[in-house]
Amino acid sequence: MKADIKTNWTANRSFDDLAALIARGQEHMRDTLQDYLADGGDQRIAYQRYLTFQYHMTRGVQTYFMRVAASARLARMRPLRKFFVNFANEEELHYLVAASDLKALGMDILPMPFDVALWHAYFDKVTDDHPFVRVGAALILENISGGVASHWVKEALSAPFLTRDNTKFLVLHQHEALPHGDQLIEAIANAPLSDEDVDELILGAQQGTVLYMRMVDWALKHDNPEVLARNVTAYAPRVDRGEIERFRMEDLVLED
C-alpha cells in the first residue's frame, strides 16, 4: 500500500486511520499464517476450507457493490459510482475461480461456514443505508494479504500439492495483474467523502477484519477446539455443478 495517500475528502481526516486498520489486518493475517505453518496440520483440508469459505462469501458479491453504486449517497460522486459498477462486474465470477481450484484438487465445496452466513446477514442488512460500511470491509479484504502478510502468503502457497491449476483464486487475489486493493484505495481517496462516509469506512474496516479473520480461523485452525465455529455450518444456496463445469478463466474477461 502506498504511503502518504492524499485525499479529496471534505472530512477533516487523512487516510491514516484507514491505513492503520489495513496494516493491523495484515498483522493479524501474518500471525495466523505463522501459526498455521508452524502447526504442521493437514494443509489440504485447510486449503479446501479456505476455498470453501471464499466460494460462499464471494458468490453474489456483485450485488453488494451494485447496491453501493445505486446509493443516493453517491449521487454527486459519479466517478465513484462508475468505479463500483465496474468493480462489481470484475468480482462477480470469482466464486467460480475458487470452485474451479477445488475441482482441480478433486475436492468438494463444503457446506457454508456459519461465519460466512453471519457476514452476509450483517452486510445485507446495512449496505443500503450505510454503503461505506460495506466499502470499508472491502478495503480490508482487498488488502489483507499484502504488507507484512505477503511473505507468509507466499510461504503457504509453497505446499507441494499446490500447482498453477489449483491456485488461480489465490494468485488472482494477490492483485499483481488486477490490483483491486490499490484501485479501491485510489477510488476512495479521490472521492469527496464526508465525515459520515469516513466514519462508516472505519467501522466497516474494523468489522470486516473481525468477520474475515473468523473465517480464516475456521479454515486454518480447523482442528483447534478453541475455534468455536469450526464445525458449525449454515444454510446456503445449492451449489450449481453445471456452472462450475462450464466455467473457464476467460469468462472473467469483460467485453467492451
BANURO-906392 format. One record per atom (N, C-alpha, C, O): x, y, z; residue in three letters. Coordinates in steps of 0.001 Angstrom, whole numbers, padded with zeros to 6 digits, always signed. Atoms other than C-alpha are relative to their C-alpha. Example, Ala and Ser with C-alpha at 12.3 -4.5 7.8 and 13.67 -1.06 7.14 Angstrom:
<recs>
+000890-001190+000000Ala
+012300-004500+007800Ala
+000900+001200+000000Ala
+001936+001181+000665Ala
-000820-001190-000060Ser
+013670-001060+007140Ser
-000770+001090+000730Ser
-000261+002198+000899Ser
</recs>
This chain:
<recs>
+000841-001189+000000Met
+000000+000000+000000Met
+000880+001245+000000Met
+001870+001317+000729Met
-000781-001224+000115Lys
+001301+003426-000920Lys
-000069+000813+001292Lys
-001096+000852+001970Lys
-000044-000862-001185Ala
+002381+005738+001870Ala
-000475+001401-000353Ala
-000455+001802-001517Ala
+000365-001414+000153Asp
+001110+009301+002392Asp
-001035+000198-001108Asp
-000824+000970-002044Asp
+001057-000099+001003Ile
-002092+008894+000404Ile
-000750+001314+000180Ile
-001245+001615+001266Ile
+000720-001265-000018Lys
-003641+012246-000468Lys
-001467-000241-000343Lys
-001780-001075-001193Lys
+001424+000194+000235Thr
-007419+012530-000393Thr
-000663+001302-000440Thr
-000137+002397-000243Thr
+000857-001137+000349Asn
-010110+014803-001785Asn
-001211+000065+000930Asn
-002250+000614+000564Asn
+001115+000048-000943Trp
-012301+014262+001288Trp
-000360+001386+000515Trp
+000504+002244+000699Trp
+000434-001193-000728Thr
-014379+017040+002758Thr
+000093-000252+001502Thr
-000006+000678+002303Thr
-000182+000349-001412Ala
-013911+015165+006048Ala
+001330+000543+000510Ala
+002292+000689-000243Ala
-001223-000532-000616Asn
-011330+016530+008460Asn
+000893-001153+000451Asn
+001247-001262+001625Asn
-000818+001169-000312Arg
-009268+013366+008285Arg
+000953-000261-001160Arg
+000702+000122-002303Arg
-000874+000533+001029Ser
-006344+011911+006430Ser
-000342-001475-000185Ser
-001254-001997+000458Ser
+000210+001430+000211Phe
-006164+008349+005161Phe
+000656-000839+001102Phe
+000534-002064+001104Phe
-000813+000729-000979Asp
-004009+007431+008165Asp
-000812-000983+000833Asp
-000345-002085+001121Asp
+000805+000896-000833Asp
-006849+005947+010223Asp
-000298-001306-000717Asp
-000209-002380-000124Asp
+000282+001204+000778Leu
-007783+003530+007450Leu
+001276-000786-000272Leu
+001271-002016-000222Leu
-001267+000686+000246Ala
-004162+002754+006648Ala
+000421-000807+001226Ala
+000947-001912+001094Ala
-000351+000713-001232Ala
-003620+001781+010292Ala
-000841-001255+000162Ala
-000336-002282+000614Ala
+000878+001171-000101Leu
-006619-000577+010192Leu
+000396-001071-001010Leu
+000366-002263-000701Leu
-000465+000965+001005Ile
-005389-002190+006973Ile
+001277-000677+000482Ile
+001418-001895+000375Ile
-001260+000566-000506Ala
-001924-002641+008493Ala
-000266-000972+001145Ala
+000393-002007+001246Ala
+000321+000893-001119Arg
-003468-004181+011614Arg
-000591-001309-000506Arg
-000282-002382+000012Arg
+000547+001213+000596Gly
-005457-006605+009497Gly
+001096-000874-000596Gly
+001070-002096-000452Gly
-001131+000747+000571Gln
-002278-007602+007668Gln
+000824-000672+001094Gln
+001330-001777+000900Gln
-000722+000610-001121Glu
-000595-008226+011022Glu
-000750-001213+000537Glu
-000136-002230+000858Glu
+000801+001148-000434His
-003469-010486+012091His
+000175-001172-000975His
+000321-002322-000561His
-000169+001055+001003Met
-003142-012403+008825Met
+001387-000621+000110Met
+001525-001843+000058Met
-001362+000521-000166Arg
+000626-012720+009252Arg
+000080-000942+001195Arg
+000615-002045+001080Arg
-000104+000806-001214Asp
+000284-014045+012802Asp
-000743-001326-000155Asp
-000267-002366+000300Asp
+000778+001222+000201Thr
-002399-016552+011805Thr
+000723-000956-000933Thr
+000752-002161-000682Thr
-000733+000857+000937Leu
-000357-017844+008861Leu
+001266-000567+000636Leu
+001621-001718+000386Leu
-001184+000509-000697Gln
+002765-018134+011002Gln
-000375-001198+000880Gln
+000305-002224+000872Gln
+000454+001097-000862Asp
+000849-020281+013498Asp
-000396-001215-000828Asp
-000073-002350-000477Asp
+000460+001081+000876Tyr
-000703-022331+010701Tyr
+001178-000786-000573Tyr
+001162-002017-000582Tyr
-001139+000672+000611Leu
+002640-023074+009036Leu
+000855-000725+001040Leu
+001463-001753+000741Leu
-000773+000648-001061Ala
+004312-023914+012352Ala
-000706-001225+000556Ala
-000065-002120+001107Ala
+000801+001072-000605Asp
+001492-026252+013370Asp
+000206-001355-000669Asp
+000156-002392-000007Asp
-000216+001253+000705Gly
+002149-028852+010667Gly
-001254-000831-000190Gly
-001177-002055-000299Gly
+001256+000720+000185Gly
-001521-029748+010250Gly
-000239-000373-001453Gly
+000624-000167-002307Gly
+000369+000450+001342Asp
-003300-031119+007181Asp
-000291+001216-000880Asp
-001356+001825-000781Asp
+000128-001204+000815Gln
-002768-028359+004632Gln
-001040-000164-001104Gln
-001649+000820-001525Gln
+001035+000202+001030Arg
-005056-029951+002023Arg
-001390+000300+000564Arg
-002212+000922-000110Arg
+001294-000280-000620Ile
-008003-029807+004428Ile
-000150+001505+000237Ile
-001209+002079-000019Ile
+000056-001445-000225Ala
-007143-026228+005379Ala
-000279+000742-001300Ala
-001053+001699-001317Ala
+000187-000672+001291Tyr
-006981-025252+001702Tyr
-001413-000232-000530Tyr
-002020+000675-001100Tyr
+001384+000270+000387Gln
-010294-026953+000969Gln
-000958+000919+000759Gln
-001903+001454+000179Gln
+000867-000858-000807Arg
-011876-025000+003800Arg
+000170+001477-000390Arg
-000801+002233-000408Arg
-000231-001373+000449Tyr
-010250-021753+002655Tyr
-000781+000289-001288Tyr
-001493+001289-001375Tyr
+000711-000220+001256Leu
-011605-022124-000886Leu
-001507-000115+000189Leu
-002270+000559-000502Leu
+001429+000121-000286Thr
-014973-023201+000510Thr
-000568+001309+000526Thr
-001595+001779+000038Thr
+000583-001234-000540Phe
-015466-020066+002565Phe
+000090+001128-001019Phe
-000781+001998-001055Phe
-000081-001025+001039Gln
-014245-017916-000330Gln
-001115-000182-001030Gln
-001697+000797-001496Gln
+001099+000268+000939Tyr
-016754-019606-002651Tyr
-001306+000561+000551Tyr
-002012+001292-000144Tyr
+001281-000426-000578His
-019661-018952-000294His
-000025+001501+000283His
-001089+002117+000219His
-000014-001428-000304Met
-018531-015428+000603Met
-000062+000841-001264Met
-000712+001887-001273Met
-000053-000828+001207Thr
-017874-014192-002941Thr
-001137-000292-000977Thr
-001322+000458-001936Thr
+001148+000276+000869Arg
-020912-015815-004571Arg
-001061+001079+000236Arg
-001554+001241+001352Arg
+000963-001099-000113Gly
-023274-012913-005265Gly
+000610+001305+000481Gly
-000120+002239+000813Gly
-000642-001195-000537Val
-020678-010328-004203Val
-000333+001239-000821Val
-000306+002354-000301Val
+000277-001166+000849Gln
-021602-008113-007157Gln
-001218+000779+000490Gln
-001307+001987+000273Gln
+001213-000694-000441Thr
-024979-007325-005564Thr
+000322+001070+001040Thr
-000314+002123+001063Thr
-000369-001005-000998Tyr
-023314-005512-002675Tyr
+000511+001268-000669Tyr
+000125+002376-000296Tyr
-000620-001179+000600Phe
-021311-003235-004937Phe
-000944+000713-000960Phe
-000822+001923-001155Phe
+001053-000665+000766Met
-024241-002581-007262Met
-000892+000831+000923Met
-001337+001919+000556Met
+000803-000750-000974Arg
-026188-001516-004179Arg
+000760+001223+000502Arg
+000167+002281+000710Arg
-000814-001167-000359Val
-023313+000735-003125Val
-000084+001046-001107Val
-000297+002229-000838Val
+000042-000926+001135Ala
-023271+002267-006612Ala
-001351+000693-000109Ala
-001427+001860-000493Ala
+001350-000547+000135Ala
-027044+002783-006515Ala
-000379+000961+001120Ala
-001395+001649+001025Ala
+000344-000827-001150Ser
-026968+004627-003194Ser
-000069+001480-000359Ser
+000750+001988-001125Ser
+000116-001448+000187Ala
-028143+008235-003172Ala
+001204+000740+000574Ala
+001463+001887+000209Ala
-001198-000624-000576Arg
-025012+008952-001132Arg
+001072+000223-001058Arg
+001982+001027-000858Arg
-000980-000143+001079Leu
-023061+008610-004401Leu
-000537+000850-001148Leu
+000058+000880-002226Leu
+000628-000766+001072Ala
-025344+010917-006401Ala
+000919+001092-000551Ala
+000842+001438-001730Ala
-000945-001034+000443Arg
-022617+013580-006541Arg
+001432-000532-000023Arg
+002400+000227+000030Arg
-001302+000664+000116Met
-019780+011080-006758Met
-000066-000956-001187Met
+000143-002159-001027Met
+000220+000853+001173Arg
-020348+009786-010283Arg
+001210-000854-000366Arg
+001030-002014-000737Arg
-001145+000873+000291Pro
-016769+008581-010854Pro
+000077-001189+000962Pro
+000429-002297+000556Pro
-000018+001093-000971Leu
-017005+006529-007648Leu
-001121-000992-000297Leu
-000938-002202-000167Leu
+001113+000884+000386Arg
-020386+005168-008726Arg
+000407-000891-001172Arg
+000168-002098-001157Arg
-000457+000776+001153Lys
-018908+004103-012063Lys
+001030-001037+000416Lys
+001020-002160-000089Lys
-001017+000936-000485Phe
-015966+002500-010238Phe
-000667-001235+000597Phe
-000258-002358+000302Phe
+000607+001153-000666Phe
-018256+000301-008144Phe
-000817-000872-000949Phe
-000930-002078-000729Phe
+000655+000826+001019Val
-020291-000815-011149Val
+001039-000893-000681Val
+000816-002091-000854Val
-001068+000794+000624Asn
-017057-001917-012835Asn
+000574-001023+000974Asn
+000862-002159+000596Asn
-000532+000882-001032Phe
-015789-003414-009580Phe
-000913-001217+000178Phe
-000441-002347+000301Phe
+000964+001093-000130Ala
-018975-005476-009260Ala
+000128-000977-001160Ala
+000115-002191-000957Ala
-000135+000871+001176Asn
-018589-006800-012804Asn
+001277-000834+000055Asn
+001278-002006-000321Asn
-001276+000710-000050Glu
-014956-007735-012229Glu
+000015-001080+001083Glu
+000670-002110+000924Glu
-000013+000934-001126Glu
-015644-009518-008928Glu
-001041-001118-000125Glu
-000954-002122+000582Glu
+001199+000840-000006Glu
-018853-011313-009928Glu
+000291-001492-000095Glu
-000333-002275+000622Glu
-000224+001428+000251Leu
-017425-014649-011120Leu
+001158-000590+000806Leu
+001558-001727+000558Leu
-001158+000501-000737His
-014573-015000-008636His
-000326-001239+000825His
+000557-002055+001092His
+000367+001200-000763Tyr
-016524-017587-006641Tyr
+000193-001254-000842Tyr
+000486-002320-000301Tyr
-000211+001161+000869Leu
-016279-019889-009660Leu
+001483-000315-000162Leu
+001840-001453-000469Leu
-001438+000280+000002Val
-012491-019495-009623Val
+000337-000880+001197Val
+001095-001841+001066Val
-000215+000837-001183Ala
-012496-020889-006073Ala
-000531-001408-000232Ala
+000124-002385+000132Ala
+000574+001316+000291Ala
-014777-023725-007196Ala
+000854-000770-000991Ala
+001017-001985-000870Ala
-000847+000639+001002Ser
-012527-024418-010178Ser
+001275-000558+000629Ser
+001734-001638+000258Ser
-001198+000489-000702Asp
-009484-024727-007894Asp
-000319-001267+000782Asp
+000475-002208+000786Asp
+000395+001200-000735Leu
-011340-027229-005722Leu
-000212-001174-000954Leu
+000177-002305-000659Leu
+000202+001053+001009Lys
-012360-029181-008806Lys
+001348-000558-000456Lys
+001491-001771-000609Lys
-001321+000448+000431Ala
-008698-029313-009913Ala
+000680-000859+001063Ala
+001497-001723+000744Ala
-000543+000792-001097Leu
-007814-030724-006496Leu
-000757-001305+000206Leu
-000316-002163+000970Leu
+000845+001162-000230Gly
-010564-033351-006741Gly
-000710+000053+001336Gly
-000995-000985+001933Gly
+000621-000180-001308Met
-012187-031894-003615Met
-001332+000728-000161Met
-001523+001502-001098Met
+001337-000585+000049Asp
-015764-030842-002902Asp
-000054+001349+000708Asp
+000765+001652+001576Asp
+000353-001191-000757Ile
-017160-027498-001834Ile
-000740-000464+001251Ile
-001723-001199+001161Ile
+000627+000376-001256Leu
-018055-027908+001830Leu
-001228+000886+000262Leu
-001396+001913-000396Leu
+001123-000885-000356Pro
-021256-026521+003396Pro
+000485+001368+000462Pro
+001619+001522+000915Pro
-000358-001369-000383Met
-021286-022802+004118Met
+000341+000074+001489Met
-000449-000367+002324Met
-000312-000215-001420Pro
-019467-021961+007366Pro
-000966+001019+000613Pro
-001442+001927-000068Pro
+000939-000890-000676Phe
-021648-020214+009929Phe
+000480+001446-000041Phe
-000330+002367-000151Phe
-000526-001372+000017Asp
-019318-017190+009959Asp
-000251+000692-001340Asp
-000406+001913-001381Asp
+000330-000598+001297Val
-019941-016659+006231Val
-001463+000441-000005Val
-001799+001508-000521Val
+001416-000374-000098Ala
-023679-016672+006901Ala
-000166+001268+000827Ala
-001003+002110+000503Ala
+000063-001214-000812Leu
-023120-014043+009604Leu
+000466+001214-000807Leu
-000116+002294-000705Leu
-000479-001079+000874Trp
-021120-011935+007118Trp
-001134+000490-000901Trp
-001413+001688-000964Trp
+001061-000390+000926His
-023957-011983+004601His
-001205+000591+000734His
-001793+001569+000271His
+001158-000513-000738Ala
-026686-011459+007201Ala
+000240+001437+000439Ala
-000671+002263+000382Ala
-000290-001350-000464Tyr
-024945-008370+008538Tyr
+000078+000986-001156Tyr
-000606+002009-001144Tyr
-000203-000978+001065Phe
-023830-006707+005312Phe
-001224+000136-000906Phe
-001442+001200-001486Phe
+001247-000130+000737Asp
-027091-007485+003540Asp
-000925+001003+000691Asp
-001667+001734+000036Asp
+000867-000885-000774Lys
-028827-005575+006321Lys
+000443+001457-000068Lys
-000404+002348-000131Lys
-000471-001384-000168Val
-026611-002466+006433Val
+000381+000708-001286Val
+000499+001933-001290Val
-000613-000615+001186Thr
-025418-001876+002860Thr
-000830+001125-000597Thr
-000267+002135-001018Thr
+000819-001045+000634Asp
-028381+000155+001578Asp
+000046+001316+000770Asp
+000168+002380+000165Asp
+000022-001224-000806Asp
-028454+002635+004477Asp
+001403+000514+000329Asp
+001598+001707+000563Asp
-001367-000382-000379His
-024717+002623+005201His
+000988-000620-000990His
+001755-001510-000621His
-000785+000666+001048Pro
-022954+001795+001920Pro
+001497-000026+000272Pro
+002184-000965-000130Pro
-001452-000046-000198Phe
-019493+002841+003072Phe
+000469-000962+001081Phe
+001669-001205+001210Phe
-000374+001082-000906Val
-019576+000246+005836Val
+000452-001213-000813Val
+001471-001836-000514Val
-000398+001134+000856Arg
-019506-002421+003131Arg
+001291+000297-000760Arg
+002100-000603-000988Arg
-001232-000376+000694Val
-016789-000497+001287Val
+001198-000126+000944Val
+002272-000561+000530Val
-001080+000146-000974Gly
-014695-000390+004468Gly
+000420-001447+000165Gly
+001608-001743+000286Gly
-000321+001429-000072Ala
-014928-004172+004709Ala
+000765-000436-001244Ala
+001699-001233-001154Ala
-000699+000344+001244Ala
-013861-004431+001057Ala
+001443+000482+000023Ala
+002331-000195-000495Ala
-001374-000502-000109Leu
-010803-002284+001785Leu
+000889-000988+000748Leu
+002058-001165+000407Leu
-000757+001011-000743Ile
-009719-004923+004295Ile
+000202-001242-000856Ile
+001328-001718-000995Ile
-000099+001238+000776Leu
-010488-007930+002091Leu
+000978+000129-001153Leu
+001723-000807-001445Leu
-000838-000163+001181Glu
-008669-006492-000896Glu
+001461+000303+000325Glu
+002304+000322-000571Glu
-001370-000363-000362Asn
-005534-005588+001069Asn
+000605-000849+001116Asn
+001781-000683+001440Asn
-000452+000684-001215Ile
-005251-008022+003992Ile
+001151-000967-000261Ile
+001894-001296+000664Ile
-001087+000930+000304Ser
-002852-010376+002203Ser
+001294+000703-000400Ser
+002281+000046-000731Ser
-001196-000751+000363Gly
-000363-007600+001469Gly
+000822+000391+001208Gly
+000637-000155+002296Gly
-000807-000503-001104Gly
+002170-005764+003596Gly
+000783-001107+000687Gly
+001410-001935+000027Gly
-000781+000974-000770Val
+003694-007857+006382Val
-000529-001428-000168Val
+000150-002384+000204Val
+000555+001345+000207Ala
+001399-010781+005448Ala
+000479-000637-001295Ala
+000384-001854-001447Ala
-000248+000506+001353Ser
+002637-011134+001863Ser
+001025-001134-000011Ser
+000855-002111-000740Ser
-001015+001069-000045His
+005723-013219+002688His
-000625-001311+000465His
-000311-002375-000071His
+000569+001213-000573Trp
+003651-015670+004717Trp
-001058-000600-000909Trp
-001273-001812-000899Trp
+000911+000529+001032Val
+001023-015960+001991Val
+000801-000815-001011Val
+000384-001906-001401Val
-000853+000733+000951Lys
+003820-016984-000392Lys
+000516-001301+000617Lys
+000613-002314-000077Lys
-000432+001227-000677Glu
+005099-019497+002197Glu
-001123-001042-000011Glu
-000884-002223-000260Glu
+001137+000929+000003Ala
+001622-021016+002455Ala
-000244-000574-001389Ala
-000715-001703-001522Ala
+000199+000451+001375Leu
+001496-021272-001340Leu
+001073-000973-000477Leu
+001003-001478-001597Leu
-001080+000891+000407Ser
+004647-023402-001370Ser
-000264-001459+000350Ser
+000613-002301+000156Ser
+000332+001391-000313Ala
+002860-026572-000195Ala
+000131-000853-001261Ala
-000219-000389-002347Ala
-000318+000808+001185Pro
+003806-029468-002527Pro
-001195-000344-000888Pro
-001018-000603-002079Pro
+001171+000369+000807Phe
+000239-030190-003672Phe
-000560+001183-000793Phe
-001458+001001-001615Phe
+000511-001182+000675Leu
-000316-026622-004907Leu
+000693+000185-001345Leu
+001917+000113-001447Leu
-000509-000173+001353Thr
+000069-026023-008640Thr
-000682+001208-000635Thr
-001548+001834-000024Thr
+000643-001105+000729Arg
-000864-023394-011216Arg
-001470-000290-000262Arg
-002276+000632-000396Arg
+001383+000370+000322Asp
-004069-025347-011874Asp
-000948+000124+001177Asp
-002158+000237+000982Asp
+000909-000034-001147Asn
-005396-025207-008317Asn
+000236+001189+000929Asn
-000242+001192+002064Asn
-000233-001207-000809Thr
-004199-021810-007050Thr
-000430+001269-000738Thr
+000072+002354-000444Thr
+000391-001168+000802Lys
-005931-019498-009534Lys
-000665+001067+000866Lys
-000454+002261+000651Lys
+000677-000976-000854Phe
-008073-017879-006838Phe
+001018+000801+000810Phe
+000941+002028+000869Phe
-001009-000685-000802Leu
-005101-017084-004606Leu
+000871+000918-000854Leu
+001149+002053-000469Leu
-000844-000819+000877Val
-002960-015838-007484Val
-000758+001238-000470Val
-000205+002337-000501Val
+000828-001121+000434Leu
-005813-013664-008754Leu
-000100+001053+001094Leu
-000082+002251+000811Leu
+000184-000937-001098His
-006202-012120-005305His
+001308+000470+000625His
+001298+001162+001643His
-001247-000663-000330Gln
-002523-011359-004954Gln
+000106+001336-000728Gln
+000975+002151-000418Gln
+000185-001306+000644His
-003500-008494-007305His
+001198+000500-000792His
+001400+001705-000937His
-001109-000447+000843Glu
-000401-008481-009451Glu
-000501+000414-001385Glu
-000034+001404-001948Glu
+000563-000341+001307Ala
-002419-008491-012692Ala
-001195+000933+000127Ala
-001433+001771-000744Ala
+001207-000791-000212Leu
-005573-006915-011264Leu
+000069+000597+001404Leu
-000451+000004+002349Leu
-000288-000547-001336Pro
-004578-004599-008374Pro
-001217+000657+000653Pro
-001254+001874+000833Pro
+001235-000550-000547His
-008024-004210-006823His
+000211+000755+001302His
-000473+001745+001562His
-000229-000694-001261Gly
-006637-003222-003431Gly
+000424+001436-000220Gly
-000148+002346+000380Gly
-000464-001353+000297Asp
-004753-000209-004802Asp
-001071+000807-000729Asp
-001237+002001-000477Asp
+001044-000712+000742Gln
-007596+000650-007183Gln
-001111+000482+000925Gln
-001620+001592+000771Gln
+001050-000382-000936Leu
-010128+000672-004362Leu
+000449+001162+000878Leu
-000315+002099+001112Leu
-000530-001099-000813Ile
-007923+002874-002192Ile
+000018+001300-000808Ile
-000382+002351-000307Ile
-000064-001204+000837Glu
-007381+005305-005076Glu
-001393+000586-000243Glu
-001583+001801-000184Glu
+001363-000482+000250Ala
-011110+005493-005846Ala
-000587+000677+001230Ala
-001247+001711+001120Ala
+000504-000570-001253Ile
-011963+006163-002204Ile
+000712+001311+000318Ile
+000080+002278+000741Ile
-000770-001203-000316Ala
-009174+008708-001773Ala
-000399+001163-000895Ala
-000364+002313-000456Ala
+000327-001055+000953Asn
-010280+010653-004867Asn
-001436+000510+000121Asn
-001779+001533-000472Asn
+001401-000409-000131Ala
-013953+010872-003856Ala
-000155+001045+001111Ala
+000582+001002+002097Ala
+000201-001035-001028Pro
-015250+013884-001858Pro
-000816-000524+001179Pro
-001973-000144+001357Pro
+000720+000656-001085Leu
-016183+011836+001203Leu
-000205+000937+001183Leu
+000644+001774+001488Leu
+000337-000799-001180Ser
-017867+013415+004225Ser
+000486-000709+001263Ser
+000996-001828+001205Ser
-000335+000627-001281Asp
-017213+012748+007909Asp
-000811-001278+000199Asp
-000272-002282+000665Asp
+000847+001184-000139Glu
-020144+010311+007905Glu
+000517-001150-000858Glu
+000562-002296-000412Glu
-000529+001029+000901Asp
-018713+008444+004927Asp
+001254-000645+000592Asp
+001389-001869+000598Asp
-001263+000523-000527Val
-015292+008102+006537Val
-000238-000779+001288Val
+000405-001803+001519Val
+000342+000757-001208Asp
-016784+007038+009870Asp
-000496-001398-000371Asp
-000145-002379+000284Asp
+000498+001299+000446Glu
-018592+004254+008003Glu
+001138-000870-000536Glu
+001180-002071-000271Glu
-001145+000758+000504Leu
-015396+003227+006216Leu
+000794-000618+001148Leu
+001170-001789+001093Leu
-000784+000478-001138Ile
-013571+002918+009527Ile
-000737-001124+000726Ile
-000139-002146+001066Ile
+000787+001041-000658Leu
-016394+000944+011146Leu
-000021-001282-000836Leu
+000156-002377-000301Leu
+000036+001167+000875Gly
-016666-001369+008132Gly
+001333-000728-000054Gly
+001368-001957-000123Gly
-001322+000626-000006Ala
-012907-001971+008115Ala
+000212-000793+001282Ala
+000763-001893+001253Ala
-000130+000713-001269Gln
-013000-002921+011787Gln
-000850-001269-000004Gln
-000383-002344+000373Gln
+000899+001150+000010Gln
-015991-005202+011345Gln
+000449-001050-001013Gln
+000378-002251-000750Gln
-000466+000928+001020Gly
-014615-006715+008150Gly
+001176-000816+000473Gly
+001273-002004+000165Gly
-001151+000726-000524Thr
-011383-007633+009899Thr
-000442-001095+000961Thr
+000039-002225+000880Thr
+000476+000989-000971Val
-013211-009391+012737Val
-000653-001181-000700Val
-000320-002333-000419Val
+000740+001076+000646Leu
-015530-011370+010484Leu
+000883-000816-000932Leu
+000774-002041-000979Leu
-000852+000730+000936Tyr
-012918-012240+007870Tyr
+000991-000893+000741Tyr
+001198-002043+000353Tyr
-000971+000816-000728Met
-010346-013433+010394Met
-000670-001169+000704Met
-000027-002194+000931Met
+000733+001167-000528Arg
-013020-015642+011976Arg
-000099-001088-001071Arg
+000022-002275-000768Arg
+000047+000985+001082Met
-013386-017310+008583Met
+001374-000634-000226Met
+001477-001841-000445Met
-001350+000536+000166Val
-009614-017664+008245Val
+000298-001009+001109Val
+000876-002064+000850Val
-000177+000951-001099Asp
-009529-019304+011674Asp
-000772-001288-000267Asp
-000267-002381-000008Asp
+000814+001183+000326Trp
-012336-021650+010563Trp
+000739-000897-000985Trp
+000677-002122-000884Trp
-000712+000772+001017Ala
-010188-022707+007610Ala
+001314-000572+000513Ala
+001572-001767+000367Ala
-001369+000394-000316Leu
-006679-022835+009033Leu
+000145-000670+001362Leu
+001100-001410+001594Leu
-000075+000586-001342Lys
-007408-023832+012640Lys
-001140-001003+000202Lys
-001763-001056+001262Lys
+001172+000872+000010His
-009974-026495+011793His
+000047-001108+001045His
-000988-001685+001378His
-000108+001035-001026Asp
-008635-028940+014382Asp
+000250+000589+001389Asp
+000582-000140+002324Asp
-000223-000685-001278Asn
-008319-026354+017184Asn
-001323+000137+000739Asn
-002217+000837+000264Asn
+001281-000058-000712Pro
-011073-026816+019800Pro
-000369+001392+000489Pro
-001521+001633+000847Pro
+000317-001367-000430Glu
-010785-023125+020740Glu
-000758+000786-001069Glu
-001350+001824-000774Glu
+000762-000647+001076Val
-012287-022185+017355Val
-001426-000545+000069Val
-001713-001624-000448Val
+001324+000514-000342Leu
-015919-022491+018405Leu
-000822-000359-001225Leu
-001626-001290-001182Leu
+000843+000212+001180Ala
-017392-022329+014904Ala
+000597-000985-001000Ala
+000123-001069-002133Ala
-000732+000805+000986Arg
-015034-024863+013313Arg
-000864-001097-000632Arg
-000593-001509-001760Arg
+000864+001059+000535Asn
-017774-027493+012835Asn
-001442+000452-000186Asn
-002340-000378-000322Asn
+001365-000532+000091Val
-020808-025190+012551Val
-000237+000521-001413Val
+000514+001366-001902Val
+000320-000403+001371Thr
-022401-024766+009116Thr
-001319+000754-000044Thr
-001979+000923+000982Thr
+001210-000799+000164Ala
-025315-022759+007719Ala
-000691-000388-001306Ala
-000091-001009-002182Ala
+000728+000208+001247Tyr
-027984-022983+005057Tyr
+000584+000899-001086Tyr
+001001+002024-000811Tyr
-000584-000756+001107Ala
-026787-021827+001637Ala
-000703-000386-001289Ala
-001309-001456-001364Ala
+000532+000383+001313Pro
-027951-021733-001996Pro
+000679-001266-000510Pro
+001845-001529-000219Pro
-000528+001255+000549Arg
-027498-025022-003816Arg
+001214+000284-000891Arg
+001222+001241-001666Arg
-001173-000103+000867Val
-024092-025483-005447Val
-000385-000465-001397Val
-000876-001580-001571Val
+000338+000319+001386Asp
-024595-025419-009219Asp
+001218-000656-000659Asp
+002142+000030-001097Asp
-001138+000729+000575Arg
-022252-028126-010516Arg
+000174+000307-001482Arg
+001293+000310-001995Arg
-000066-000267+001434Gly
-023120-027295-014113Gly
+000779+001257-000316Gly
+001595+001269-001238Gly
-000717-001252+000294Glu
-021868-023721-013961Glu
+001478-000126+000351Glu
+002318+000537-000257Glu
-001414+000243-000313Ile
-018654-024929-012328Ile
+000665-000747-001146Ile
+001795-000429-001517Ile
-000544+000749+001129Glu
-018125-027408-015165Glu
+000215+000902-001214Glu
+001193+000750-001946Glu
-000068-000872+001188Arg
-018759-024702-017770Arg
+001012+001125+000150Arg
+001435+001709-000848Arg
-000832-001178-000238Phe
-016521-022087-016156Phe
+001397-000157-000606Phe
+002021-001214-000506Phe
-001372-000123+000491Arg
-013278-021041-017883Arg
+000538+001358+000479Arg
-000234+002301+000651Arg
-000582-001262-000454Met
-010874-018322-016741Met
-000286+001134-000974Met
-000352+002297-000574Met
+000318-001027+001000Glu
-011649-016493-019997Glu
-001323+000686+000297Glu
-001574+001786-000196Glu
+001290-000602-000361Asp
-015115-015842-018534Asp
+000178+001267+000826Asp
-000738+002085+000913Asp
-000239-001181-000828Leu
-013533-013228-016278Leu
+000251+001257-000838Leu
+000140+002375-000333Leu
-000298-001137+000869Val
-012651-011015-019248Val
-001295+000716-000346Val
-002229+000108-000869Val
+001203-000789+000273Leu
-015203-008226-019576Leu
+000024+000513-001418Leu
+001028+001042-001896Leu
+000127-000517+001370Glu
-016430-007363-023025Glu
-000280+001492+000047Glu
-000948+001972+000963Glu
+000246-001444+000078Asp
-016454-003698-024030Asp
-001451+000267-000389Asp
-001855+001424-000507Asp
</recs>
